[in-house]
């Protein structure tokens, strides 16, 4: 994997770059649709590629491990062959499940014991095992195994958790470097910065993971309920330390406003379930603002869903029709809403990239945030 910075914004820390993997080139800043179980919910691969313009998708090791099982994925020849996606894939290590499945897991130095949310069976994840699992899945970018702390989190717990994440990282790197890919293409390992919302811990963690000199670095443990100002402060602190010549990935973020603000702080890569999850429930992100398509006001609105996304496939449909589909719980409604929201997110980061290269990012961002954050 190679990363090349193309342009930097003069009025902020925003950057435009090119990330090259064996499965294709990714222009940054970029947004990754989340395909937890090997699928971006309600969206075909063809639509992701041709209609939405996705350059990379994300899969989750924990969920794929449970279902369909890594033996199935390995027999298929890796996740690319299994799901028919020909572009890059990034896999989350399962560290987020350490946080989200708090009632069904037990953390030890050796690893984490999980109880499956599907059938109650118990499984044990170790840093070494997670590396092997992601090798089998065949992601282009593999995440280190970490513990994502909750918010709020007291200082002592955050410190102990961060130190455990660092020890696990050492084991991940050692095991990863001792092995090789299964399917004939290269894979890259990204460490993850932790430390909750404590500046000194975030600085220490950023310095530690940067010392491993991997091909890219991630920032975890944010977007877990902390105030947005805290997210921005921690992101700014970390980006000031992480190497400038390597991509920076802010995990699980976030709203359109979050993404634009964090691009300004020097982040290159984002993912979030919000476009698809919120879309299925009737929240539509557009270039003019946020629509609750369930509201009565859209019942007889026959204008296209988002006039600002002219030429995108979701613009074949009116607000009134989409409202009808969502209220009727028709599958097509979830599909159109998901395509619209993903199209908007990816359009937004592409526009941000263009404005960075033009040198007009900050005034554009200021204007855009006011516009897209309003409720219509």
C-alpha angles and dihedrals in degrees: 000000000000131000124197125185110222103177143000126206113242096213099045141014093265116135138192118209148156122243113196122199133167089258095052149296123297123200115215143255086052141168124217119211109226115244098176098173097031093284136080096230115258094355129108120223088241090057092047090054106035105023103032101028098226113174098188138009133206129233130187122235096205095053095042090047090057097040132050085357129234093262089065093047091048092050089051090055098254135314094294091061093039097054100026096240110143099185129077123303129200121199126208108223097227093261090123089058088059083065102035097044095048094143093052103046143068122205122215134165089258094053143282129308111213132193109214114246087213105055106355094248116147124240133179121219120195128179090251094047092049090054090053091047093053091046088057093047086052102221119173090221119038123194124221118244110259143157114250107209122216127241123274097036126166119241098248093052092046090051095048091046092050092050090050090050089053092050090048089050091057089053092046092052094046093050095041093051092048091058139050140218121283102216107049101265133093126263128200129212120219120197119216128231115223134170104125112236096325112117097208092050093048090051092048092047094048091051091048097050092042088057090065088066097215124168094261141000135223135208114217138174096055129108088045097119103297119133114273091242089059091049091052093045093051092044091051092049092050097044089054088062105035114091114274094217094060131070119261118214121197105201123225098359125170160184118050089255091051091052096049092047092049093047085058088055094055105269118145106182134047140172134180140161091221099097094055101029095047091040092057087055095050104265108132122193114209139170088255099047143284121319127199094207091195092069118111091236091075095051094100100022105120096176118114119276095251120006089191092066096062112177096023117125095241088064090074087081136065128231090244092055094046090049090052091051095047094047090047090050090234114168090229089063091059089047096051093043092049093048091048094049095045090046090053094048093049092043088052096053091045090052089048089053091051092049092049090054091046093049093239101101101116099052089042091050092049092052094041095051091054090050103043096041095060122101112235 
